[in-house]
């Protein structure tokens, strides 16, 4: 009977090790809580299709800033104000930043108001 107990002990240690490794590996990902429904995540992250590289970067920075201005405490710990000072004079970047800031701020405010997350 000792061999059965020994195998169970080894299996228990292996299981605990696997669970701990899974938690450690998942901690390395860039996790952010979703703001809004799943079908809107691409729009919030990447903005409308097309546009220059600076436009897309401005959209991401502006949207993150807009979310941080409106979100609840949990979400604010993941989303911060972002604006690249070197690109503020670029019309593509700043237009996208301002547009997405307004869009994401209002979108998140409406979403939180309806769903109280």
C-alpha positions as CSV (number, residue, x, y, z in Angstrom):
1,X,0.0,0.0,0.0
2,X,2.9,2.4,0.5
3,X,3.6,2.5,-3.3
4,X,0.0,3.8,-3.9
5,X,0.4,6.5,-1.3
6,X,3.8,7.5,-2.7
7,X,2.4,7.8,-6.2
8,X,-0.5,9.9,-5.0
9,X,1.9,12.2,-3.1
10,X,4.0,12.6,-6.3
11,X,0.9,13.3,-8.4
12,X,-0.3,15.9,-5.9
13,X,3.1,17.7,-6.0
14,X,3.1,17.6,-9.8
15,X,-0.5,19.0,-9.9
16,X,0.4,21.8,-7.5
17,X,3.5,22.6,-9.6
18,X,1.5,22.7,-12.8
19,X,-1.1,25.0,-11.3
20,X,1.6,27.3,-9.9
21,X,3.3,27.5,-13.3
22,X,0.0,28.3,-15.0
23,X,-0.5,31.2,-12.7
24,X,3.0,32.5,-13.2
25,X,2.8,32.2,-16.9
26,X,-0.6,33.9,-17.1
27,X,0.9,36.8,-15.0
28,X,3.3,37.6,-17.8
29,X,0.6,38.4,-20.3
30,X,-0.5,42.0,-21.1
31,X,-3.9,41.6,-19.5
32,X,-6.3,44.4,-19.4
33,X,-10.0,44.2,-18.4
34,X,-12.4,44.6,-21.3
35,X,-14.1,47.9,-21.5
36,X,-17.3,47.4,-23.5
37,X,-18.7,44.3,-25.2
38,X,-16.4,41.8,-27.0
39,X,-17.4,43.0,-30.5
40,X,-16.2,46.5,-29.8
41,X,-12.7,45.6,-28.7
42,X,-11.1,45.9,-32.1
43,X,-12.6,49.4,-32.6
44,X,-11.4,50.5,-29.2
45,X,-7.9,49.2,-29.8
46,X,-7.3,49.8,-33.4
47,X,-9.8,52.3,-34.6
48,X,-11.3,52.6,-38.0
49,X,-9.7,50.6,-40.8
50,X,-7.2,52.4,-43.0
51,X,-5.2,55.4,-41.9
52,X,-1.5,56.0,-41.5
53,X,0.7,54.5,-38.8
54,X,0.6,57.8,-36.9
55,X,-3.2,57.8,-37.1
56,X,-3.4,54.3,-35.6
57,X,-0.9,55.2,-32.9
58,X,-2.9,58.4,-32.1
59,X,-6.1,56.3,-32.0
60,X,-4.7,53.8,-29.5
61,X,-3.2,56.5,-27.3
62,X,-6.3,58.7,-27.4
63,X,-8.6,55.8,-26.7
64,X,-6.6,54.6,-23.8
65,X,-6.5,58.1,-22.4
66,X,-10.3,58.4,-22.8
67,X,-10.9,55.1,-21.1
68,X,-8.7,56.2,-18.2
69,X,-10.6,59.4,-17.8
70,X,-14.0,57.6,-17.5
71,X,-13.4,54.1,-16.3
72,X,-14.0,52.6,-12.9
73,X,-11.1,52.1,-10.4
74,X,-10.2,48.7,-11.6
75,X,-10.0,49.7,-15.2
76,X,-8.1,52.9,-14.4
77,X,-5.3,50.8,-12.9
78,X,-4.7,49.3,-16.4
79,X,-5.4,52.3,-18.6
80,X,-3.4,55.5,-18.3
81,X,-3.1,58.9,-20.0
82,X,-0.9,58.4,-23.1
83,X,0.2,61.0,-25.6
84,X,3.4,61.1,-27.6
85,X,4.7,64.6,-27.2
86,X,6.9,64.2,-30.3
87,X,3.9,63.5,-32.5
88,X,1.4,66.1,-31.1
89,X,2.3,68.4,-34.0
90,X,1.5,65.7,-36.5
91,X,-2.0,66.3,-37.8
92,X,-2.8,62.6,-38.4
93,X,-1.7,61.7,-34.9
94,X,-3.4,64.5,-33.1
95,X,-6.7,64.3,-35.0
96,X,-6.9,60.5,-34.3
97,X,-5.9,61.1,-30.6
98,X,-8.6,63.8,-30.1
99,X,-11.3,61.9,-31.9
100,X,-10.6,58.6,-30.2
101,X,-10.3,60.3,-26.8
102,X,-13.8,61.7,-27.2
103,X,-15.2,58.6,-28.7
104,X,-13.8,56.1,-26.1
105,X,-14.6,58.4,-23.2
106,X,-18.2,58.7,-24.2
107,X,-18.5,55.1,-25.2
108,X,-17.2,53.8,-21.8
109,X,-19.3,56.3,-19.9
110,X,-22.5,55.0,-21.6
111,X,-21.4,51.4,-21.3
112,X,-20.7,51.7,-17.6
113,X,-23.9,53.6,-17.0
114,X,-25.9,50.8,-18.6
115,X,-24.0,47.8,-17.2
116,X,-22.6,49.1,-13.9
117,X,-19.4,47.2,-14.1
